[in-house]
Amino acid sequence: MALTGKVVDYDTGWHDFFASGRTFYHSGRDSWDSWAVGGDRYCSMWPPSDLWAWYEMEWWGDALRFVGDTGDVTPGVLRD
């Protein structure tokens, strides 16, 4: 997947995607989470929840958006 080994910067923090299926998210506090790909969709699990959240991904060069099933949108940029 295009996110493996990458860091995505957001307005409020950044997210590091590891090949192991773990992610490190920093936005004022640190959080270790899980991520995977199902079909063409990105999915993540954020503790304390044990449910997977699914997102469509939209790309424009290094810019991307995660679009949730409820229409929530999280824009980001791949870090060089």
C-alpha positions, 0 to 999 in steps of 0.5 A: 500500500502507498502508505507503508513506511510513510508519514502523513502530516495533518493540520493538527498532527502527523501519522506514521504508517508501519509495515507491521500494521501499526501506526503512530499518531501524534497530535498533542498526545501520542497514540499507537493504533492499527491499520490495514487495507481491505479491497481498495479501502483503508481501515483503522482501529483506534483504542479503546475501540476494537472496531475497524473504521473504513475510509475511501482514499482520494489522492492528488500527488502528495495530497490525500483525503480520508473519507469516512462512511459517514462523510467525514473528511480528513485531509493530509499531505505525504511528508518528503 
